[in-house]
Amino acid sequence: MSVAALLVLLAVLTLAVGPVLIVLGSRRIAAARNVPRVAVPARLLSRWPVPGGLMLSVEYPGPDGRPLRADTYAVIRQGLGATPTFAGWVYVNRDDPSDVMTRPTGRTGAGWWLVIVGIVLCVASLLLLLVAGVVAVSNAGVPA
């Protein structure tokens, strides 16, 4: 098998995986954003640093009015327009009161990673096709 044919095969395999990852990531993002959440007042009990953010231990009222406690991760945002890590409110899943977030959108990090990897694979497949074309043209005059 020639080098150009091997590069084309690798490009086709990469191009088959990239869009699948983009679709799966987009679906994960949409599913995380569609979780119905209710804003409830909360009290910060403690915080401790973790890579990329803070773990917050919060206390908030449950559906029956009794106080519930939960630990949740909060990303540290910096720059213009950045919102505070914790502003006295948490967003609780209506169906699962133990699912607590400091933002109303849900956990979208894994979905975004799938989308980014899918885009990188699509670009890599196009570059592999370009390199395969260059190799094929450069070997066109050389007898095998």
N, C-alpha and C positions, 0 to 999 in steps of 0.2 A: 504494500500500500504506500503510495507516495505521500510526501509531507503535506502537499496541498489537500489531498483527499482526507487525510487525518485531521487537518485543521477544519475542514468543512464539516466533518462528522462531529467534532467537538463543538463547533458553533451551533449546529442544529440541536444537539443535546442541551446546550446551555440555553438556547432560545426556547426550548420546550419547557424548561424548569422556571425561567424568569417570570413569564406572565402568570403561571400558576401561583407563584409566591405573591405576586402583586394582588391577585384576586383574593387569595386567602387572607392576606394582611388587611385589605380593604374591608373584608367581611368582619374580621375581628375588631377593627376600629369602629365600624357601624354598630356591632353588637354591644360593645362597651359603652358607646354613647347613648344607646337606646334603653339602658337600665333606668327605670323610674326612681328618682332620688328625691328626698324631701330634706330641705334645709332645717336643721334644728340647732338651738343654741347649745354650746358646749363649753366645758371648762378644761383648760390645759392643766394636766397633773404633772407631767414631766416631759422632757425632751432630751434626746441624746443623738450625737452626730453619727451618721453612716455615710458611706461613699455616695456623693451626689445629692445629699439632702439630709433630712432629719427624720427620726422616728419620734412620733408624738404619742403620748399616752393621754387620752381624753376621756372625759365623763360627760354623758349626754342623756337626756330623758328617753326612755324606751316607749313603746306603744301604750303600755299600761301606766306610764307616769313614773315608774321606778327608775332610778339612775342605772345606766349601763356604762361599762368601761370597755375601751378598745384601744389597740395600738394601730397606728396607721402611718404610712410613709408620706412625706411631703418633700417635693423637690424645692431646692433653693433657687429662686428666680432673681436675677439681677438685671439692672439696666432700666432704661426709660419705659414706663408703663408696666413695670413688674408689680404684681400683686403680692401682698404679704403671704408668708408661709401658712400662718394660722391667724384668722381674724375673728375668732370667737364663735364660728359656726362650723358645723360638719354636715356633710350630705350623706344621708342614710338611705340604703336600698329599702323600698317599701316592703318587699317580699322577704328580705333577710336583714333584720335589724343589726346583725353583727358585721355587715358589710358597710364600712364607714370610710369616707374619703374627705379630704379637705377641699376638693373641687367637684363640681357637679358632673364632669364629663366621664368619669370612670377611668379604668386602667387601659390606656391605649398604647403603651410602650412596646409591647411584643408585636402588635399589629404594624406599628411604624417600622420596626426592625425588619419584618418580613417584606414590606413594601420597598424599603431601601435596598435590601439584598436582591430583590427581584429586578429593580431598576439597574443595579450594577451588573447583574448577569445579562440583561438585555443589551446593555452597552458593550459588555465584553464579547458577546456573540457577534455583534456588528464589527467589532475590531478584529475578531478572529476571521470573519469572512473577508475583510479587507486584506489581512495578511495572507490568507490563502490565495486570493486573487493575485497579489504581488508575487508570491512564490510560483504560482502556475505560469504567470507571464514570463518570469525570469528563467524558468526551466523549459519554456516552449521550444527554444532553439537547440537545446541540449539533448542528444539521443540518450535513451535509457539504457 
